[in-house]
Amino acid sequence: MIEQFLKPAAVDEAVHLKRQYGDKAVFMAGGSKLNAAPTRTDKNVAISLAGLRLDALTVEDGQLRLGATLTLQQLIDDPRVPAALREAAGFVYSRNLRNQATLGGEVCAKQDEAVLAPVLLALDAQLVYAGGAVVAFERFLAGGADSADALLLAVLLPDPARPCVTRKVARSAAGLRVLTAAAALSSDGVCIAVEGVTPVPMRLRDVEARTSGDTGLEQAVSAAIAPEDDLRGSAAYKRYIAGIVVADLVADLKAGGQPTQGGN
Ligand SMILES: Cc1cc2nc3c(=O)[nH]c(=O)nc-3n(C[C@H](O)[C@H](O)[C@H](O)COP(=O)(O)OP(=O)(O)OC[C@H]3O[C@@H](n4cnc5c(N)ncnc54)[C@H](O)[C@@H]3O)c2cc1C
């Protein structure tokens, strides 16, 4: 249970407080996860990020820097944010929650349902930490970065103009998602990423090599993922629908980024 709520006014102070209280303390952004059952924190000290002024959105040398405490709704409302990322933020169905939950919280929580992750992977997002470390989001997800105690300052999109499309599959807007997928077109070719049908959100690099041809893409996706039977659907259904969704997204990209059909 949180017994102390600390409100640092600068990044250095927040980092110092985390060092001082160590494992007893947690950074608190929107608090939607830390305050909600069943994910309520068992730490005693909350270090608020509200006073750190990490909610700026800036464009530098063509790169988009999204401050960690921008809320999901602020992402949706800013036309400088890539359309696919705005759409993915809208996959979090409740506007009340989108007004509270932050980009940094969504990234750092590493939760099972990570609907922004495929777009961030497809756009080669990088994470900027206090102290200056910059870690590829893909590496962070794979556990290759020791970031449990690190303060995330911003998410960097090196190529925000990259054509990118995303889709979530769920029975209803408020229902548990079956999967989320995204595809983007970089100078190296098509980037494809999924979550919900793999142990962690990930790029499907073997599948990306298959996107130049017109055949076999759905089967390649189905073979590349590792879904499990659960209340959202059978593994067989998830393999099938993931192949369809990714093939649709690649078709959307080839059609100029416009959805070729609706989805939820
Ligand atoms: C009712 C409800 C419904 C939800 N529905 C959805 C949904 O449909 N889809 C979905 O994807 N999610 C959903 N969530 C989860 C919610 O969107 C995420 O938990 C949220 O994005 C977390 O953001 P936050 O800013 O509130 O994080 P917080 O709760 O403040 O923090 C979450 C974690 O991230 C860490 N953290 C936060 N910011 C930083 C930072 N800058 N640096 C380092 N660590 C940091 C915190 O220490 C904590 O461990 C739901 C949550 C609730 C309560």
The ligand as a Gaussian input file, in Angstrom:
#p B3LYP/6-31G(d) Opt

LIG

0 1
 C      -10.120000      -0.217000     -15.947000
 C       -8.879000      -0.376000     -16.780000
 C       -8.992000      -0.726000     -18.109000
 C       -7.865000      -0.869000     -18.894000
 N       -8.028000      -1.170000     -20.205000
 C       -6.937000      -1.269000     -21.005000
 C       -7.079000      -1.543000     -22.386000
 O       -8.179000      -1.678000     -22.907000
 N       -5.956000      -1.663000     -23.140000
 C       -4.719000      -1.503000     -22.580000
 O       -3.714000      -1.638000     -23.303000
 N       -4.556000      -1.214000     -21.291000
 C       -5.634000      -1.104000     -20.485000
 N       -5.480000      -0.831000     -19.153000
 C       -4.134000      -0.664000     -18.631000
 C       -3.702000       0.789000     -18.663000
 O       -3.972000       1.412000     -19.888000
 C       -2.238000       0.826000     -18.484000
 O       -2.040000       0.223000     -17.256000
 C       -1.744000       2.259000     -18.535000
 O       -1.307000       2.544000     -19.833000
 C       -0.669000       2.550000     -17.581000
 O       -0.375000       3.947000     -17.705000
 P       -0.253000       4.848000     -16.421000
 O        0.347000       6.127000     -16.879000
 O       -1.538000       4.948000     -15.695000
 O        0.813000       3.981000     -15.612000
 P        1.026000       3.806000     -14.044000
 O       -0.090000       3.008000     -13.467000
 O        1.355000       5.099000     -13.412000
 O        2.358000       2.926000     -14.106000
 C        2.372000       1.641000     -14.711000
 C        3.797000       1.058000     -14.556000
 O        4.711000       1.762000     -15.402000
 C        5.754000       2.369000     -14.623000
 N        6.015000       3.675000     -15.229000
 C        5.091000       4.567000     -15.665000
 N        5.689000       5.596000     -16.262000
 C        7.026000       5.378000     -16.185000
 C        8.164000       6.093000     -16.638000
 N        8.066000       7.258000     -17.309000
 N        9.406000       5.573000     -16.400000
 C        9.535000       4.386000     -15.748000
 N        8.476000       3.658000     -15.302000
 C        7.234000       4.155000     -15.515000
 C        5.212000       2.455000     -13.208000
 O        6.246000       2.466000     -12.245000
 C        4.367000       1.181000     -13.138000
 O        5.182000       0.062000     -12.898000
 C       -6.587000      -0.680000     -18.339000
 C       -6.452000      -0.315000     -16.990000
 C       -7.586000      -0.160000     -16.220000
 C       -7.426000       0.262000     -14.783000

